[in-house]
Amino acid sequence: MTSERSNAPGTRPFVGVVGGVGPLATAYFLNHVVRLTVAERDQDHVDMVVLNHATIPDRTEFVLGRSEQDPGPVLARDARRLEEFGADFLVMPCNTAHYFTQQVLDAISVPFVSIIATTVDAVRDRVPGLRAVGLLATSGTSSSGVYQDAFDAYGVATLVPDEADQAVVTSIIYDQVKAGRPADLEALRGVVERLVERGAQAVILGCTELSVVAVDHGLLDEPLFVDSTDQLARATIRRAGGTVRGEAPGA
């Protein structure tokens, strides 16, 4: 298949979305991009092609050594297919999947916008003099160190829940959101309170299933929370030449 870039003069970039990880989180990401885009007509929205590949092997199970099914080659192949389709840049609305970023980068020649980098930048912009940040994520993301490594570069400590609280977060992600059941918001807030008591100045919703909880329960209106899906959606709109609601054009 011949790649046809869409960034000719007078056109806007075409976005490729490595999706399905998980499916509901991908749907929320797409919805968030649409709702955040300043648009008076269809043509003002972002052009996207989505590969909603739900059967990609579980990222956390592989990262934690509980599965031999490596999602990396599958993600890399999907990214390459999106580039061949004509995407000018790619995004991947899954934090845990960013453990496999290098394999994705090795498979493509177009830019890749990282949910990790955009979220880290947003936290640092929001909290001047940031010293410590809390992270709510899958066990795979926490164990992979993708956020810890990114914040270490700026001298910022990343606080993760203890074993008991991580079990609460994991249950909310897998047993509730991924299973289509209501999230236990009270339990989640308890985990957040304990991270704040340990010194967290902001709390990252570092799993796109938790982003679903954020949208459903209005957590994006609370300054404490920085949602990874929200930040990736904003970065996607800007890179695609659109304007984010509430931001000045070209911000």
SVG drawing of the C-alpha trace seen along z (x, -y; Angstrom):
<svg xmlns="http://www.w3.org/2000/svg" viewBox="-22 -33 39 50">
<polyline fill="none" stroke="black" stroke-width="0.4" points="0.0,0.0 1.4,-3.4 1.5,-6.0 -0.1,-9.3 0.7,-12.1 -2.1,-14.6 0.1,-17.6 0.2,-19.3 -0.1,-23.1 -3.5,-24.2 -4.4,-20.9 -4.2,-19.9 -2.3,-16.9 -4.1,-13.5 -4.0,-11.8 -3.5,-8.0 -4.8,-6.5 -3.3,-3.3 -6.5,-2.2 -8.4,0.6 -6.1,0.5 -8.8,0.5 -11.8,0.0 -13.9,-2.2 -10.9,-4.4 -10.3,-4.8 -13.9,-5.8 -13.6,-8.4 -10.4,-9.8 -12.1,-10.3 -15.1,-11.9 -12.9,-14.1 -11.0,-15.3 -14.3,-16.2 -15.7,-18.0 -12.4,-20.0 -12.1,-21.2 -13.3,-24.7 -15.5,-24.0 -18.5,-25.7 -18.8,-23.0 -17.7,-19.4 -14.7,-20.6 -13.2,-22.4 -12.7,-19.1 -9.6,-16.9 -9.1,-14.3 -8.4,-10.9 -8.2,-7.2 -8.5,-4.8 -7.3,-1.2 -9.4,0.1 -7.5,3.3 -9.1,4.7 -7.5,8.2 -3.9,6.9 -2.4,9.0 -2.7,7.5 0.0,4.9 0.2,5.2 0.3,9.0 3.3,8.9 5.1,6.1 4.7,7.9 5.9,11.2 2.6,13.0 2.2,13.6 4.5,14.5 2.3,12.8 4.3,9.7 2.0,6.7 5.1,4.8 5.2,6.3 1.4,6.0 1.5,2.3 4.4,1.7 2.6,3.4 -0.6,1.4 1.4,-1.9 3.0,-1.0 -0.4,-0.2 -1.7,-3.6 1.4,-5.3 0.8,-3.4 -2.8,-4.5 -1.6,-8.1 -1.4,-9.4 1.0,-12.3 1.5,-11.6 0.4,-9.0 -1.0,-8.9 -1.7,-6.0 -4.3,-6.6 -2.9,-4.0 -0.3,-4.7 0.8,-1.1 1.3,-0.6 4.0,-3.3 6.3,-0.7 6.6,0.5 7.2,-3.0 10.6,-2.2 9.2,0.7 6.6,-1.6 9.1,-4.3 11.3,-1.8 8.4,-0.8 7.4,-4.2 8.9,-7.4 6.2,-9.9 6.1,-11.7 4.7,-10.0 3.0,-12.2 3.6,-10.6 0.8,-10.6 3.6,-10.4 5.5,-13.4 2.4,-15.6 1.1,-14.7 4.4,-15.3 4.7,-18.7 1.1,-19.6 1.8,-18.7 5.0,-20.8 3.2,-23.8 0.3,-23.5 2.4,-23.2 5.4,-25.6 8.2,-24.2 6.8,-20.7 8.5,-18.3 6.3,-15.3 3.4,-13.9 1.0,-11.0 0.4,-8.4 -2.8,-6.3 -2.2,-3.7 -2.1,0.0 0.5,2.1 2.1,2.4 2.5,-1.3 3.8,-1.8 6.2,1.1 7.5,0.1 8.8,-3.2 7.7,-5.3 6.4,-8.1 9.1,-7.8 11.9,-8.1 10.2,-11.1 9.8,-12.9 13.3,-11.9 14.7,-14.0 13.3,-17.1 14.1,-16.1 10.4,-15.3 9.5,-12.3 6.7,-10.0 4.6,-8.6 2.7,-5.4 0.0,-3.7 1.1,-1.0 0.2,2.6 -3.3,2.4 -4.2,-0.9 -2.8,0.4 -5.2,3.4 -8.0,0.9 -6.9,-1.0 -6.4,2.2 -9.9,3.4 -11.4,0.1 -9.6,0.4 -10.2,4.1 -13.2,5.2 -15.2,2.0 -14.4,-0.2 -13.1,2.5 -16.0,4.7 -18.6,1.9 -19.5,1.6 -19.8,-1.6 -16.5,-2.8 -16.1,-3.1 -15.3,-6.8 -15.2,-6.8 -12.5,-4.1 -10.5,-6.0 -10.7,-9.2 -9.4,-7.4 -6.3,-6.3 -5.9,-9.9 -6.1,-11.3 -3.3,-9.0 -1.1,-10.1 -1.7,-13.7 -0.8,-13.0 2.5,-11.6 3.3,-14.9 1.7,-14.6 1.1,-18.1 -0.9,-16.8 -2.3,-13.4 -2.0,-11.9 -4.8,-9.8 -2.2,-7.7 -4.6,-5.0 -7.1,-5.8 -9.7,-3.7 -9.3,-6.2 -9.9,-8.9 -13.3,-7.4 -14.0,-7.8 -12.7,-11.4 -15.2,-12.3 -18.1,-10.5 -17.6,-12.1 -16.3,-15.6 -12.8,-15.1 -11.3,-17.2 -12.8,-20.3 -10.7,-19.6 -7.2,-21.2 -5.6,-18.3 -6.1,-15.9 -4.2,-15.9 -5.8,-13.4 -3.5,-11.8 -6.3,-11.3 -7.3,-15.0 -3.7,-16.1 -3.2,-13.8 -6.4,-15.0 -5.3,-18.6 -1.9,-17.9 -3.5,-16.0 -5.8,-18.9 -2.9,-21.4 -0.6,-19.3 -3.4,-18.7 -3.8,-22.4 -7.0,-22.9 -7.8,-25.1 -8.6,-23.7 -11.6,-25.2 -10.5,-27.8 -7.1,-28.3 -6.0,-31.0 -5.4,-29.9 -1.9,-28.7 -1.3,-28.2"/>
</svg>
